[in-house]
Amino acid sequence: MNRRAGSTILTFSIVVCCSVLTGCPDTRCSVTVTIEPAAVRALGAQWGVDGRARQDSGETATDLLAGTHTITCSDVNAWVAPQALDVDLTAGQNRHVTMTYTQQVFAPDGTVILDYGTDDWANAVIETADGGFVVVGAANAGPNNRDLLVAKLNADGALVWDAMFGGEDHDEANDVKETSDGGLIVAGQWVSDNNIDACLVKTDADGNEVWSYRYGSPAVTDLEMAYAVVEVADGYVFAGFTSTTGSGDAYLVKVDLGGTLLWAKTFGVAHNGDSAADLLTTADGGFILAGDTQPALEDLRDFSLIKTTASGNEDWSKRYGSPGEDPDQETSQQAFAVTPLGSGYALAGYTRQYQPTHGMPFVGFLVTTDASGNASHVVDYFDEAPNQLFAIDATSDGRLICAGWGNSTADVSGFPIEHEDFLLLKTNAQGTKTWAKRLGNEYKSFERANGVAQVSDGGYIIVGWTTMGDDTNGFDILVVRTDANGNV
């Protein structure tokens, strides 16, 4: 595990003093730079003068000619480096300079960027009991290596700490919950020797690992993923996907408080692909799994909702399709998220239906149900197309907030892809759109939101990724904070 820690420092200062160097040639001088605060030094912050090799805090650059020299500092994730500083050096003297970093907080446009290298992204976010946030996803951990990322932000968006977990391959965190002991439980997948297993990581409140386990078959040909996790009285339950049955099935696994496997269940039709993307607990101690199903090899996919007992045995299952713009055209649906809504549920995802004028675009799709899973409302957001919804949360006013991506230059004659933005969509309890906001950085950048949560002040926190207008360096994690009306 690699760890970084930070503290909120919102000042910039330069402290200068001079001393005569004994024995220093008259035309030579030097400069010593101290980097503040200590937290950024621990993250490897360095300085350099006139493009020379970087040096650590407290070190001295010697053999400089008298005159003006430029000091710069290295970039450090979630911190803002001080501006380049020109200093006048006098022959025979050593100049001491302090360079102070400031911790990144939500910018005026409501955003924070977390950059760990090429291709980082966030999949989920929660507000914690202290008013801060925890973001999980994947972060660059070296050449051909990506780790599960857990990052804690304070209420202002400043990075408090981050932690990475994983091996020497591509690992990823998909969901996180705050646990009753004040710590965190994280669900995702862990890759080793081309074997992809579901995994859970339990941490304390400061991101220190308590335990971690992988769950799945040792066979390289098998695949398991954990997409969602919940805490129960005697342990944890996660939902996801497994291919160990020979096809693809929704996967429900219970472990005890120490991570030991108690039972595992699969749901699906033989020789077809089914998956559970999200998970809820129910009032009777059971579980709700939301995802998608392919009931026959020749069929397209539909939303699915499965109700189980506390022991993971199926009570009932439902599937939902979209009538689309043309009932005679086939459609395909995939659900990514579910939230409680009154006594029932709301599922969010996308639908695709062939349209003669503009192909088969992605269209945001929402289904509300009663407590027994019977569909109450089926809504698509064709007016916002192309778009996809990846996250949903019930709001304090009895409505719904959804997040995903939307094309910022949508044209129903062909949907040209100019660039994509975060899409934040507010609906009433029936799924009818109240408003939609596109949140992005700059023209021709690409942003996709994977997680959303309403926070205690009524606003929203949204996470995903951005190219920031230059996809040559891959993705960075984007965090956006809005008010209750979706304004930054």
MIKOLRO-779667 format. One record per residue (C-alpha): residue in one letter; x, z, y. Coordinates in steps of 0.25 Angstrom, whole numbers, plus 5000, padded with zeros to 4 digits. Example, Ala and Ser with C-alpha at 12.3 -4.5 7.8 and 13.67 -1.06 7.14 Angstrom:
REM residues 2
<node r="A" px="5049" pz="5031" py="4982"/>
<node r="S" px="5055" pz="5029" py="4996"/>
//
This chain:
REM residues 488
<node r="M" px="5000" pz="5000" py="5000"/>
<node r="N" px="5005" pz="4996" py="5014"/>
<node r="R" px="5000" pz="5005" py="5025"/>
<node r="R" px="5000" pz="5004" py="5040"/>
<node r="A" px="4995" pz="5014" py="5050"/>
<node r="G" px="4992" pz="5014" py="5065"/>
<node r="S" px="4987" pz="5022" py="5076"/>
<node r="T" px="4979" pz="5018" py="5089"/>
<node r="I" px="4989" pz="5016" py="5100"/>
<node r="L" px="4984" pz="5009" py="5112"/>
<node r="T" px="4996" pz="5010" py="5122"/>
<node r="F" px="5008" pz="5001" py="5126"/>
<node r="S" px="5020" pz="5007" py="5131"/>
<node r="I" px="5035" pz="5003" py="5134"/>
<node r="V" px="5045" pz="5014" py="5135"/>
<node r="V" px="5059" pz="5010" py="5141"/>
<node r="C" px="5071" pz="5018" py="5143"/>
<node r="C" px="5086" pz="5014" py="5144"/>
<node r="S" px="5099" pz="5020" py="5140"/>
<node r="V" px="5114" pz="5016" py="5142"/>
<node r="L" px="5120" pz="5011" py="5129"/>
<node r="T" px="5134" pz="5016" py="5127"/>
<node r="G" px="5144" pz="5005" py="5123"/>
<node r="C" px="5134" pz="4994" py="5125"/>
<node r="P" px="5140" pz="4981" py="5131"/>
<node r="D" px="5136" pz="4979" py="5145"/>
<node r="T" px="5128" pz="4967" py="5142"/>
<node r="R" px="5121" pz="4972" py="5130"/>
<node r="C" px="5108" pz="4981" py="5128"/>
<node r="S" px="5098" pz="4985" py="5118"/>
<node r="V" px="5083" pz="4989" py="5116"/>
<node r="T" px="5077" pz="4999" py="5107"/>
<node r="V" px="5062" pz="4998" py="5104"/>
<node r="T" px="5052" pz="5009" py="5099"/>
<node r="I" px="5039" pz="5004" py="5094"/>
<node r="E" px="5027" pz="5013" py="5095"/>
<node r="P" px="5018" pz="5018" py="5089"/>
<node r="A" px="5024" pz="5023" py="5076"/>
<node r="A" px="5012" pz="5017" py="5068"/>
<node r="V" px="5016" pz="5003" py="5072"/>
<node r="R" px="5031" pz="5006" py="5068"/>
<node r="A" px="5026" pz="5010" py="5054"/>
<node r="L" px="5020" pz="4996" py="5053"/>
<node r="G" px="5033" pz="4989" py="5056"/>
<node r="A" px="5032" pz="4986" py="5071"/>
<node r="Q" px="5045" pz="4980" py="5076"/>
<node r="W" px="5051" pz="4975" py="5089"/>
<node r="G" px="5061" pz="4964" py="5093"/>
<node r="V" px="5068" pz="4959" py="5105"/>
<node r="D" px="5070" pz="4945" py="5109"/>
<node r="G" px="5066" pz="4940" py="5096"/>
<node r="R" px="5076" pz="4947" py="5088"/>
<node r="A" px="5073" pz="4953" py="5074"/>
<node r="R" px="5063" pz="4964" py="5074"/>
<node r="Q" px="5067" pz="4979" py="5075"/>
<node r="D" px="5060" pz="4992" py="5072"/>
<node r="S" px="5056" pz="5002" py="5082"/>
<node r="G" px="5068" pz="5011" py="5087"/>
<node r="E" px="5078" pz="5000" py="5084"/>
<node r="T" px="5087" pz="4994" py="5095"/>
<node r="A" px="5090" pz="4979" py="5098"/>
<node r="T" px="5104" pz="4979" py="5103"/>
<node r="D" px="5114" pz="4968" py="5109"/>
<node r="L" px="5104" pz="4963" py="5119"/>
<node r="L" px="5108" pz="4957" py="5132"/>
<node r="A" px="5104" pz="4963" py="5145"/>
<node r="G" px="5091" pz="4956" py="5150"/>
<node r="T" px="5077" pz="4955" py="5146"/>
<node r="H" px="5073" pz="4956" py="5131"/>
<node r="T" px="5059" pz="4955" py="5124"/>
<node r="I" px="5054" pz="4965" py="5114"/>
<node r="T" px="5043" pz="4961" py="5105"/>
<node r="C" px="5036" pz="4969" py="5094"/>
<node r="S" px="5031" pz="4964" py="5080"/>
<node r="D" px="5016" pz="4963" py="5076"/>
<node r="V" px="5010" pz="4974" py="5069"/>
<node r="N" px="4996" pz="4973" py="5062"/>
<node r="A" px="4985" pz="4980" py="5070"/>
<node r="W" px="4995" pz="4983" py="5082"/>
<node r="V" px="4997" pz="4976" py="5095"/>
<node r="A" px="5012" pz="4974" py="5097"/>
<node r="P" px="5017" pz="4977" py="5111"/>
<node r="Q" px="5019" pz="4965" py="5120"/>
<node r="A" px="5033" pz="4959" py="5121"/>
<node r="L" px="5042" pz="4967" py="5131"/>
<node r="D" px="5053" pz="4962" py="5139"/>
<node r="V" px="5064" pz="4972" py="5142"/>
<node r="D" px="5076" pz="4971" py="5151"/>
<node r="L" px="5088" pz="4976" py="5145"/>
<node r="T" px="5100" pz="4981" py="5153"/>
<node r="A" px="5114" pz="4980" py="5148"/>
<node r="G" px="5120" pz="4992" py="5141"/>
<node r="Q" px="5106" pz="4999" py="5140"/>
<node r="N" px="5096" pz="5001" py="5128"/>
<node r="R" px="5082" pz="5000" py="5132"/>
<node r="H" px="5071" pz="5007" py="5124"/>
<node r="V" px="5057" pz="5001" py="5123"/>
<node r="T" px="5044" pz="5006" py="5116"/>
<node r="M" px="5035" pz="4995" py="5111"/>
<node r="T" px="5021" pz="5001" py="5108"/>
<node r="Y" px="5011" pz="4994" py="5099"/>
<node r="T" px="4996" pz="4996" py="5101"/>
<node r="Q" px="4986" pz="4996" py="5089"/>
<node r="Q" px="4976" pz="4985" py="5088"/>
<node r="V" px="4962" pz="4988" py="5091"/>
<node r="F" px="4949" pz="4980" py="5092"/>
<node r="A" px="4952" pz="4969" py="5102"/>
<node r="P" px="4942" pz="4966" py="5114"/>
<node r="D" px="4936" pz="4956" py="5104"/>
<node r="G" px="4933" pz="4967" py="5094"/>
<node r="T" px="4944" pz="4962" py="5084"/>
<node r="V" px="4956" pz="4968" py="5077"/>
<node r="I" px="4965" pz="4959" py="5069"/>
<node r="L" px="4973" pz="4965" py="5057"/>
<node r="D" px="4985" pz="4955" py="5053"/>
<node r="Y" px="4993" pz="4958" py="5040"/>
<node r="G" px="4999" pz="4944" py="5039"/>
<node r="T" px="4993" pz="4932" py="5033"/>
<node r="D" px="4978" pz="4932" py="5028"/>
<node r="D" px="4972" pz="4946" py="5030"/>
<node r="W" px="4957" pz="4949" py="5030"/>
<node r="A" px="4947" pz="4960" py="5030"/>
<node r="N" px="4935" pz="4960" py="5020"/>
<node r="A" px="4928" pz="4973" py="5024"/>
<node r="V" px="4927" pz="4984" py="5035"/>
<node r="I" px="4921" pz="4998" py="5036"/>
<node r="E" px="4919" pz="5008" py="5047"/>
<node r="T" px="4925" pz="5021" py="5042"/>
<node r="A" px="4920" pz="5036" py="5045"/>
<node r="D" px="4931" pz="5037" py="5056"/>
<node r="G" px="4925" pz="5025" py="5064"/>
<node r="G" px="4936" pz="5016" py="5060"/>
<node r="F" px="4936" pz="5004" py="5051"/>
<node r="V" px="4943" pz="5000" py="5037"/>
<node r="V" px="4945" pz="4985" py="5035"/>
<node r="V" px="4949" pz="4980" py="5021"/>
<node r="G" px="4954" pz="4966" py="5016"/>
<node r="A" px="4967" pz="4960" py="5013"/>
<node r="A" px="4980" pz="4959" py="5020"/>
<node r="N" px="4993" pz="4952" py="5019"/>
<node r="A" px="5003" pz="4960" py="5012"/>
<node r="G" px="5015" pz="4950" py="5010"/>
<node r="P" px="5017" pz="4936" py="5004"/>
<node r="N" px="5006" pz="4933" py="4995"/>
<node r="N" px="5001" pz="4947" py="4995"/>
<node r="R" px="4988" pz="4953" py="5001"/>
<node r="D" px="4984" pz="4967" py="5000"/>
<node r="L" px="4971" pz="4975" py="5001"/>
<node r="L" px="4970" pz="4979" py="5016"/>
<node r="V" px="4963" pz="4992" py="5021"/>
<node r="A" px="4964" pz="4994" py="5036"/>
<node r="K" px="4959" pz="5006" py="5044"/>
<node r="L" px="4955" pz="5003" py="5059"/>
<node r="N" px="4950" pz="5013" py="5069"/>
<node r="A" px="4938" pz="5012" py="5077"/>
<node r="D" px="4946" pz="5004" py="5088"/>
<node r="G" px="4951" pz="4994" py="5077"/>
<node r="A" px="4965" pz="5000" py="5077"/>
<node r="L" px="4972" pz="4999" py="5063"/>
<node r="V" px="4973" pz="5014" py="5058"/>
<node r="W" px="4980" pz="5010" py="5045"/>
<node r="D" px="4980" pz="4999" py="5034"/>
<node r="A" px="4983" pz="4999" py="5020"/>
<node r="M" px="4986" pz="4988" py="5010"/>
<node r="F" px="4984" pz="4989" py="4995"/>
<node r="G" px="4987" pz="4979" py="4984"/>
<node r="G" px="4998" pz="4972" py="4976"/>
<node r="E" px="5006" pz="4959" py="4977"/>
<node r="D" px="4994" pz="4949" py="4978"/>
<node r="H" px="4981" pz="4947" py="4986"/>
<node r="D" px="4973" pz="4960" py="4986"/>
<node r="E" px="4961" pz="4962" py="4995"/>
<node r="A" px="4951" pz="4973" py="4999"/>
<node r="N" px="4936" pz="4969" py="5000"/>
<node r="D" px="4929" pz="4982" py="5004"/>
<node r="V" px="4931" pz="4996" py="5008"/>
<node r="K" px="4923" pz="5009" py="5009"/>
<node r="E" px="4926" pz="5022" py="5015"/>
<node r="T" px="4925" pz="5033" py="5004"/>
<node r="S" px="4919" pz="5047" py="5004"/>
<node r="D" px="4933" pz="5053" py="5004"/>
<node r="G" px="4936" pz="5046" py="5017"/>
<node r="G" px="4945" pz="5035" py="5011"/>
<node r="L" px="4942" pz="5020" py="5007"/>
<node r="I" px="4939" pz="5012" py="4995"/>
<node r="V" px="4943" pz="4998" py="4995"/>
<node r="A" px="4939" pz="4987" py="4986"/>
<node r="G" px="4946" pz="4973" py="4984"/>
<node r="Q" px="4954" pz="4965" py="4974"/>
<node r="W" px="4969" pz="4967" py="4969"/>
<node r="V" px="4977" pz="4956" py="4964"/>
<node r="S" px="4989" pz="4957" py="4955"/>
<node r="D" px="4995" pz="4947" py="4946"/>
<node r="N" px="4984" pz="4937" py="4949"/>
<node r="N" px="4974" pz="4948" py="4944"/>
<node r="I" px="4963" pz="4951" py="4954"/>
<node r="D" px="4956" pz="4964" py="4952"/>
<node r="A" px="4946" pz="4972" py="4960"/>
<node r="C" px="4952" pz="4984" py="4966"/>
<node r="L" px="4949" pz="4997" py="4974"/>
<node r="V" px="4958" pz="5005" py="4983"/>
<node r="K" px="4955" pz="5019" py="4987"/>
<node r="T" px="4961" pz="5024" py="5000"/>
<node r="D" px="4961" pz="5037" py="5008"/>
<node r="A" px="4956" pz="5037" py="5023"/>
<node r="D" px="4970" pz="5032" py="5027"/>
<node r="G" px="4971" pz="5020" py="5018"/>
<node r="N" px="4980" pz="5027" py="5008"/>
<node r="E" px="4978" pz="5023" py="4993"/>
<node r="V" px="4971" pz="5033" py="4984"/>
<node r="W" px="4969" pz="5023" py="4973"/>
<node r="S" px="4968" pz="5009" py="4969"/>
<node r="Y" px="4963" pz="5002" py="4957"/>
<node r="R" px="4961" pz="4988" py="4952"/>
<node r="Y" px="4949" pz="4984" py="4943"/>
<node r="G" px="4947" pz="4972" py="4934"/>
<node r="S" px="4953" pz="4964" py="4922"/>
<node r="P" px="4968" pz="4963" py="4920"/>
<node r="A" px="4965" pz="4948" py="4917"/>
<node r="V" px="4971" pz="4939" py="4928"/>
<node r="T" px="4959" pz="4929" py="4926"/>
<node r="D" px="4949" pz="4940" py="4930"/>
<node r="L" px="4946" pz="4944" py="4944"/>
<node r="E" px="4939" pz="4956" py="4950"/>
<node r="M" px="4937" pz="4959" py="4965"/>
<node r="A" px="4930" pz="4971" py="4972"/>
<node r="Y" px="4923" pz="4967" py="4984"/>
<node r="A" px="4915" pz="4980" py="4988"/>
<node r="V" px="4916" pz="4995" py="4985"/>
<node r="V" px="4907" pz="5007" py="4987"/>
<node r="E" px="4910" pz="5022" py="4985"/>
<node r="V" px="4901" pz="5030" py="4975"/>
<node r="A" px="4900" pz="5044" py="4972"/>
<node r="D" px="4910" pz="5044" py="4960"/>
<node r="G" px="4918" pz="5032" py="4964"/>
<node r="Y" px="4918" pz="5017" py="4969"/>
<node r="V" px="4911" pz="5005" py="4965"/>
<node r="F" px="4916" pz="4991" py="4969"/>
<node r="A" px="4909" pz="4977" py="4967"/>
<node r="G" px="4916" pz="4963" py="4966"/>
<node r="F" px="4919" pz="4952" py="4957"/>
<node r="T" px="4925" pz="4951" py="4943"/>
<node r="S" px="4928" pz="4939" py="4934"/>
<node r="T" px="4931" pz="4947" py="4921"/>
<node r="T" px="4918" pz="4943" py="4915"/>
<node r="G" px="4922" pz="4929" py="4914"/>
<node r="S" px="4914" pz="4924" py="4927"/>
<node r="G" px="4912" pz="4931" py="4940"/>
<node r="D" px="4904" pz="4944" py="4941"/>
<node r="A" px="4900" pz="4954" py="4951"/>
<node r="Y" px="4908" pz="4967" py="4948"/>
<node r="L" px="4904" pz="4981" py="4950"/>
<node r="V" px="4915" pz="4992" py="4947"/>
<node r="K" px="4914" pz="5007" py="4949"/>
<node r="V" px="4926" pz="5017" py="4949"/>
<node r="D" px="4928" pz="5032" py="4951"/>
<node r="L" px="4934" pz="5038" py="4963"/>
<node r="G" px="4948" pz="5036" py="4958"/>
<node r="G" px="4946" pz="5021" py="4955"/>
<node r="T" px="4944" pz="5022" py="4940"/>
<node r="L" px="4935" pz="5011" py="4935"/>
<node r="L" px="4921" pz="5017" py="4930"/>
<node r="W" px="4913" pz="5004" py="4927"/>
<node r="A" px="4913" pz="4989" py="4931"/>
<node r="K" px="4901" pz="4980" py="4930"/>
<node r="T" px="4899" pz="4965" py="4932"/>
<node r="F" px="4887" pz="4957" py="4936"/>
<node r="G" px="4885" pz="4942" py="4935"/>
<node r="V" px="4881" pz="4930" py="4927"/>
<node r="A" px="4890" pz="4926" py="4916"/>
<node r="H" px="4899" pz="4914" py="4920"/>
<node r="N" px="4895" pz="4915" py="4934"/>
<node r="G" px="4901" pz="4921" py="4947"/>
<node r="D" px="4895" pz="4934" py="4953"/>
<node r="S" px="4902" pz="4943" py="4963"/>
<node r="A" px="4898" pz="4956" py="4970"/>
<node r="A" px="4904" pz="4956" py="4985"/>
<node r="D" px="4898" pz="4969" py="4990"/>
<node r="L" px="4892" pz="4982" py="4985"/>
<node r="L" px="4883" pz="4993" py="4989"/>
<node r="T" px="4878" pz="5006" py="4983"/>
<node r="T" px="4863" pz="5009" py="4982"/>
<node r="A" px="4855" pz="5021" py="4983"/>
<node r="D" px="4853" pz="5023" py="4968"/>
<node r="G" px="4868" pz="5023" py="4966"/>
<node r="G" px="4869" pz="5009" py="4962"/>
<node r="F" px="4876" pz="4997" py="4968"/>
<node r="I" px="4872" pz="4983" py="4975"/>
<node r="L" px="4882" pz="4972" py="4973"/>
<node r="A" px="4881" pz="4959" py="4982"/>
<node r="G" px="4887" pz="4946" py="4979"/>
<node r="D" px="4884" pz="4933" py="4973"/>
<node r="T" px="4880" pz="4927" py="4960"/>
<node r="Q" px="4881" pz="4913" py="4953"/>
<node r="P" px="4870" pz="4914" py="4943"/>
<node r="A" px="4873" pz="4901" py="4936"/>
<node r="L" px="4885" pz="4892" py="4936"/>
<node r="E" px="4878" pz="4881" py="4943"/>
<node r="D" px="4872" pz="4890" py="4953"/>
<node r="L" px="4877" pz="4893" py="4967"/>
<node r="R" px="4879" pz="4908" py="4971"/>
<node r="D" px="4869" pz="4918" py="4976"/>
<node r="F" px="4869" pz="4932" py="4983"/>
<node r="S" px="4868" pz="4943" py="4972"/>
<node r="L" px="4864" pz="4957" py="4973"/>
<node r="I" px="4866" pz="4967" py="4961"/>
<node r="K" px="4860" pz="4981" py="4960"/>
<node r="T" px="4867" pz="4990" py="4950"/>
<node r="T" px="4865" pz="5005" py="4946"/>
<node r="A" px="4876" pz="5015" py="4949"/>
<node r="S" px="4882" pz="5011" py="4935"/>
<node r="G" px="4883" pz="4997" py="4939"/>
<node r="N" px="4872" pz="4992" py="4931"/>
<node r="E" px="4864" pz="4981" py="4937"/>
<node r="D" px="4850" pz="4984" py="4942"/>
<node r="W" px="4847" pz="4971" py="4948"/>
<node r="S" px="4853" pz="4958" py="4954"/>
<node r="K" px="4848" pz="4948" py="4964"/>
<node r="R" px="4853" pz="4935" py="4969"/>
<node r="Y" px="4850" pz="4928" py="4982"/>
<node r="G" px="4851" pz="4914" py="4987"/>
<node r="S" px="4849" pz="4906" py="5000"/>
<node r="P" px="4838" pz="4896" py="5002"/>
<node r="G" px="4847" pz="4890" py="5013"/>
<node r="E" px="4843" pz="4879" py="5023"/>
<node r="D" px="4838" pz="4870" py="5012"/>
<node r="P" px="4831" pz="4877" py="4999"/>
<node r="D" px="4835" pz="4864" py="4991"/>
<node r="Q" px="4850" pz="4866" py="4993"/>
<node r="E" px="4858" pz="4876" py="4984"/>
<node r="T" px="4864" pz="4888" py="4991"/>
<node r="S" px="4876" pz="4897" py="4987"/>
<node r="Q" px="4877" pz="4912" py="4992"/>
<node r="Q" px="4887" pz="4922" py="4992"/>
<node r="A" px="4885" pz="4937" py="4996"/>
<node r="F" px="4897" pz="4945" py="5001"/>
<node r="A" px="4890" pz="4958" py="5006"/>
<node r="V" px="4878" pz="4967" py="5005"/>
<node r="T" px="4873" pz="4979" py="5013"/>
<node r="P" px="4861" pz="4989" py="5012"/>
<node r="L" px="4849" pz="4984" py="5020"/>
<node r="G" px="4838" pz="4994" py="5021"/>
<node r="S" px="4834" pz="4996" py="5006"/>
<node r="G" px="4840" pz="4983" py="5002"/>
<node r="Y" px="4852" pz="4975" py="5004"/>
<node r="A" px="4858" pz="4963" py="5013"/>
<node r="L" px="4868" pz="4953" py="5007"/>
<node r="A" px="4877" pz="4944" py="5016"/>
<node r="G" px="4885" pz="4931" py="5012"/>
<node r="Y" px="4883" pz="4917" py="5013"/>
<node r="T" px="4875" pz="4905" py="5008"/>
<node r="R" px="4879" pz="4890" py="5006"/>
<node r="Q" px="4869" pz="4879" py="5005"/>
<node r="Y" px="4872" pz="4864" py="5006"/>
<node r="Q" px="4867" pz="4858" py="5019"/>
<node r="P" px="4866" pz="4843" py="5021"/>
<node r="T" px="4871" pz="4844" py="5035"/>
<node r="H" px="4882" pz="4854" py="5034"/>
<node r="G" px="4887" pz="4856" py="5020"/>
<node r="M" px="4886" pz="4870" py="5013"/>
<node r="P" px="4890" pz="4880" py="5024"/>
<node r="F" px="4892" pz="4895" py="5022"/>
<node r="V" px="4880" pz="4902" py="5028"/>
<node r="G" px="4878" pz="4917" py="5030"/>
<node r="F" px="4868" pz="4923" py="5020"/>
<node r="L" px="4861" pz="4936" py="5020"/>
<node r="V" px="4851" pz="4942" py="5010"/>
<node r="T" px="4843" pz="4955" py="5012"/>
<node r="T" px="4836" pz="4962" py="5000"/>
<node r="D" px="4827" pz="4974" py="4996"/>
<node r="A" px="4832" pz="4985" py="4988"/>
<node r="S" px="4830" pz="4978" py="4975"/>
<node r="G" px="4838" pz="4966" py="4980"/>
<node r="N" px="4826" pz="4957" py="4983"/>
<node r="A" px="4829" pz="4947" py="4994"/>
<node r="S" px="4822" pz="4951" py="5007"/>
<node r="H" px="4829" pz="4940" py="5017"/>
<node r="V" px="4838" pz="4929" py="5014"/>
<node r="V" px="4845" pz="4924" py="5027"/>
<node r="D" px="4856" pz="4913" py="5030"/>
<node r="Y" px="4863" pz="4912" py="5043"/>
<node r="F" px="4864" pz="4897" py="5044"/>
<node r="D" px="4863" pz="4897" py="5059"/>
<node r="E" px="4877" pz="4904" py="5058"/>
<node r="A" px="4883" pz="4895" py="5048"/>
<node r="P" px="4893" pz="4893" py="5043"/>
<node r="N" px="4895" pz="4908" py="5040"/>
<node r="Q" px="4897" pz="4918" py="5029"/>
<node r="L" px="4893" pz="4933" py="5029"/>
<node r="F" px="4903" pz="4942" py="5021"/>
<node r="A" px="4898" pz="4956" py="5026"/>
<node r="I" px="4886" pz="4963" py="5029"/>
<node r="D" px="4882" pz="4977" py="5034"/>
<node r="A" px="4869" pz="4984" py="5037"/>
<node r="T" px="4868" pz="4988" py="5052"/>
<node r="S" px="4863" pz="5001" py="5058"/>
<node r="D" px="4851" pz="4994" py="5064"/>
<node r="G" px="4846" pz="4989" py="5050"/>
<node r="R" px="4852" pz="4975" py="5052"/>
<node r="L" px="4864" pz="4968" py="5045"/>
<node r="I" px="4877" pz="4963" py="5050"/>
<node r="C" px="4885" pz="4952" py="5043"/>
<node r="A" px="4899" pz="4947" py="5045"/>
<node r="G" px="4906" pz="4934" py="5040"/>
<node r="W" px="4910" pz="4922" py="5047"/>
<node r="G" px="4904" pz="4911" py="5055"/>
<node r="N" px="4909" pz="4897" py="5060"/>
<node r="S" px="4910" pz="4898" py="5075"/>
<node r="T" px="4907" pz="4883" py="5077"/>
<node r="A" px="4895" pz="4882" py="5067"/>
<node r="D" px="4889" pz="4868" py="5068"/>
<node r="V" px="4877" pz="4866" py="5058"/>
<node r="S" px="4881" pz="4851" py="5058"/>
<node r="G" px="4894" pz="4854" py="5050"/>
<node r="F" px="4899" pz="4868" py="5053"/>
<node r="P" px="4913" pz="4864" py="5057"/>
<node r="I" px="4923" pz="4876" py="5055"/>
<node r="E" px="4929" pz="4879" py="5068"/>
<node r="H" px="4932" pz="4893" py="5066"/>
<node r="E" px="4925" pz="4905" py="5059"/>
<node r="D" px="4922" pz="4919" py="5065"/>
<node r="F" px="4917" pz="4932" py="5061"/>
<node r="L" px="4902" pz="4931" py="5060"/>
<node r="L" px="4894" pz="4944" py="5063"/>
<node r="L" px="4879" pz="4943" py="5060"/>
<node r="K" px="4869" pz="4953" py="5063"/>
<node r="T" px="4855" pz="4952" py="5056"/>
<node r="N" px="4842" pz="4960" py="5055"/>
<node r="A" px="4838" pz="4966" py="5042"/>
<node r="Q" px="4832" pz="4953" py="5037"/>
<node r="G" px="4845" pz="4945" py="5039"/>
<node r="T" px="4840" pz="4938" py="5052"/>
<node r="K" px="4852" pz="4936" py="5061"/>
<node r="T" px="4852" pz="4945" py="5074"/>
<node r="W" px="4865" pz="4940" py="5079"/>
<node r="A" px="4878" pz="4933" py="5074"/>
<node r="K" px="4892" pz="4935" py="5081"/>
<node r="R" px="4905" pz="4927" py="5078"/>
<node r="L" px="4917" pz="4935" py="5080"/>
<node r="G" px="4931" pz="4928" py="5080"/>
<node r="N" px="4944" pz="4927" py="5087"/>
<node r="E" px="4948" pz="4913" py="5092"/>
<node r="Y" px="4943" pz="4899" py="5090"/>
<node r="K" px="4946" pz="4893" py="5077"/>
<node r="S" px="4950" pz="4906" py="5071"/>
<node r="F" px="4943" pz="4910" py="5058"/>
<node r="E" px="4937" pz="4924" py="5056"/>
<node r="R" px="4929" pz="4929" py="5044"/>
<node r="A" px="4922" pz="4942" py="5043"/>
<node r="N" px="4922" pz="4949" py="5029"/>
<node r="G" px="4917" pz="4963" py="5033"/>
<node r="V" px="4907" pz="4970" py="5043"/>
<node r="A" px="4902" pz="4984" py="5045"/>
<node r="Q" px="4894" pz="4990" py="5056"/>
<node r="V" px="4901" pz="5002" py="5062"/>
<node r="S" px="4896" pz="5015" py="5068"/>
<node r="D" px="4894" pz="5010" py="5082"/>
<node r="G" px="4885" pz="4999" py="5078"/>
<node r="G" px="4895" pz="4988" py="5079"/>
<node r="Y" px="4902" pz="4980" py="5068"/>
<node r="I" px="4916" pz="4979" py="5062"/>
<node r="I" px="4919" pz="4965" py="5055"/>
<node r="V" px="4932" pz="4961" py="5047"/>
<node r="G" px="4937" pz="4949" py="5041"/>
<node r="W" px="4948" pz="4939" py="5045"/>
<node r="T" px="4953" pz="4930" py="5056"/>
<node r="T" px="4963" pz="4918" py="5057"/>
<node r="M" px="4964" pz="4921" py="5073"/>
<node r="G" px="4964" pz="4906" py="5075"/>
<node r="D" px="4977" pz="4904" py="5067"/>
<node r="D" px="4974" pz="4903" py="5052"/>
<node r="T" px="4989" pz="4900" py="5049"/>
<node r="N" px="4992" pz="4915" py="5048"/>
<node r="G" px="4980" pz="4918" py="5039"/>
<node r="F" px="4969" pz="4928" py="5042"/>
<node r="D" px="4970" pz="4942" py="5049"/>
<node r="I" px="4960" pz="4953" py="5048"/>
<node r="L" px="4949" pz="4953" py="5059"/>
<node r="V" px="4941" pz="4965" py="5063"/>
<node r="V" px="4930" pz="4964" py="5073"/>
<node r="R" px="4922" pz="4975" py="5079"/>
<node r="T" px="4909" pz="4972" py="5086"/>
<node r="D" px="4897" pz="4980" py="5093"/>
<node r="A" px="4883" pz="4980" py="5087"/>
<node r="N" px="4880" pz="4966" py="5092"/>
<node r="G" px="4892" pz="4960" py="5086"/>
<node r="N" px="4900" pz="4959" py="5099"/>
<node r="V" px="4915" pz="4962" py="5100"/>
//
